[in-house]
Amino acid sequence: MIEKNYKFKSPNYKTRPKDTIIDTIIIHFTDMKDDITALNKLCDKKAEVSSHYLISKDGVIFSLVAEELCAWHAGKSYWQGREALNNFSIGIELDNNGYEDFTETQMTSLISLCKEIIKSHPINPLFVLGHSDVAPARKFDPGRLFNWELLAKNGIGIYPENVKITEVLDLKETQLMLAKYGYKIFPTGIIDKQTIDTMRAFNEHFNPTSYNVWSQKSQEKLISLLNYLPK
């Protein structure tokens, strides 16, 4: 087992629903000035927020809530037809203000932790997600600077190659594809807020070099990802 720090414990948790299968990992950034500030908030009963783990910039893994318990990290959330994802997920916070690179040591610890979680629970690779994936209207973490491709290369989640396409897909088809992949988006056929938020979240995860523009590469990544869905 990997080394963890148990010095801090959060009172913010509840029991999971009976017979719950933990099949999801949700990754966050803290958006705070340092790990101590984040730990204090995550362990503050009045804050009513928590995560199972927090990883500092120097790679220390703080265990705050036991994995069998439900931590309060995702809030109002949705993925592939399910809501209230706290019930099914393990939440990992990374000490990062949202505008800085994640450290190499931090990412190494994250990979080790995720591998251990995957050995303990039937984590669906399609359910290794960012907070922005499950709540795109509210959240931006872990953001476009997070290296999802590195995780996938280490057997954690999915980061597909592009599938070259020549056809032009209309907006409603794209919305339907995003919904099929897992996002909560409705096929309105217009560029509304839900579409802007969802496309931004998708790009931050799979096409960060042009995260604010829905491009041909974005479309190719999405089509490629649909190939991973159960037939």
N, C-alpha and C positions, 0 to 999 in steps of 0.2 A: 504493500500500500504506500501511496505517496504521503509525504509529511504534511500535516495540517496544523494550524494554530487554533486552539480551542479557547483562547483567553476571553474572547468576546462571545456573548450569547444574546440572541434577540428574543424578546418576549412576544414578538409579533408573528403568530402562526395559529393554525387550527389543524384539526385532524382532516385527512383527506376523506372523501366519500368512500364508503365501503366498497371493497373489491376494485378500487382504482388501479389502473395500470399506468405507471410512470413511463411515458414514451416520448417526452419532449424535453429539449434543452432550450432555454431562452437566455440570450446573452445581452447584457446591458453595459452602458458606461454610467459612472456615478454622477457626472456633471458637477463635481465639487472640487474644492481646491486641493484636497489631499485625502489619503486613506483614513486618517484619524477622524476627520470631519465626517466622512461617509460612514465609518463604523459607529460613530456616536449617533448619527441619525437612524441607521438601520437597527440599532439596539435601543432606541428611545420609544417607549410604549406610546407616548403621545403622538409620535410621527405616523404610526399605523402603517409602516412600510418595512419590508425585510427582504432578504434573499437567502438562499441556502449557503452561498459562498460569496466572498469578496477576495479579489486578487490584487495585491498591491503592485506598484510599478517595479519593485524589486523581486517580485515573484512569490511573495508569501501568500499562502492560501488560508484565509480565515474561514473557519466553519462556523456559521451563525445559527443555522436551523438544520435539524436532522433531515435527511433526505426523505424519510417516510412521512414527514409532516408537510403541511401545505404552507409555504411562505407567501408573503404578499408582495410580489414583485411585478406581475404583469398587469394587474388591474383589469379594467374592461378590455377584453381581448377576444380574438376569433382566429381560428385556423381550420380549414377544411371541414366546415360545418359544425365545429365545436366552439362554444364560448367558455368564459371563465377558465382560462387555461392554467391558472394557478393550481387547479385541482390535479392536473396531469403532468405538470412540468417541474423541472429543477431550474432555479434561477441563479445565474452567475453574474455578479457585478464586477466590472473592471475599473480600477482607479484611473480615471481619465476625464478630462474636462470637456471632451468633445471636439477640441481643436488641435489636438496634439497626437503624434504617432503613439501607438501602443508599443511598449518596450519589448525587446526580444526576450528578455527573461520572463516578462509577464505572459507573453504568448506561449512560451515553452511550458510554463506552469498550467496555463489554460488547456493546452493540448493533453498534458498528462492527466489533469483532472477529468476532462471529457472522456478520455479513454477508460479511466476507472469507472466513470458513471455508465458508460456503454457496456462494460462488463457486468455491471450490477443490475441493469434495467434494459428492457427491449426497446432501446431508443430507435425510432424510425429516422433514417437519414434525411427524409423530407421534412422532419420536424426538428431539425437543428436550426434555430431561428434567431433573429434579432427582435428586440422589443418593437422596432418599427414595422416588422413584418406582421405582427399580430395586433398592432394598434397604430396603423399609419396616419390616422387623423390626429393623433396626440403625441407620438413619440418619434425621435430621430436616432435613437441609439441602437446599436453601437456605432452607427455612422459610416460614412464613405471611406474613412481612413482605416477601418477594421479589415483585416486580411482574411476574408472567408476562403479564398483559394488555398491559403496555407493550411487551414483546418482540413479542407477536403483532401489535400495531398497526404494528410496524416490519418485518413480514414474517418473523418468526422464531418458529417453532412455531405452535401453535393455542390459541386461547382462545375457545370458542364462546359464543354467546348461549344462553339457556335455551330449551328446547323444552317448552312447557306440556303437562302430562299430567294426566289425571283418574283413570286407573286406579291401583290400589294394587299395587305389585310386592312379592312376598314376598322374604325374605332370600336364598333360594337363587337366585332370578332375578337379584337384584342382584349376588351373588357371580359368577354366570356372566357377567354384563355386564362387570364389572370385569376378569375374566380375558380376555374377548374383546378388551377395549380394550388390554390388555398386561400387567397386573399378574400376579404369581404368587400366585394365590389359588384354593383348591379349594372346590367347592360343597357345604359341609357342612350348610348350613341352620341353623347356630347362630352366636351371637356369640362366636366364639373369638378367640384372640390374633391370628391371621393376618388376620381380618376387621377387628378394631379397628385394627391397624397399617395395613392397606391403605386403609381408609376415611379414616383420619387423613391419610395421604399424599395421597390424592386431593383431599381438602378443602383441604389446604395449597396445593395447586397450582391448583385450580379454584374453590374456594368458601371463601376464607380468613376471611371474616367470621364463619363458624360452623364453624371447622376441627375442633372437637371434638364436633360433633353431625352425624349423618347426616340431612339434612333433605330436604324436597321439592325444594328448589333443587339439592341435591347430585344427586338422582336425575335431575332435568331436565338438568343439565350432562352427566351420564354418557350419557344417551340421545342427546343432541345430538352428543357426541363419536363415538359409534358410526357416525354418518352419514359421518364422514370416513374410515372404514376402507375398504379396497378391496373392491369387490363380488365 
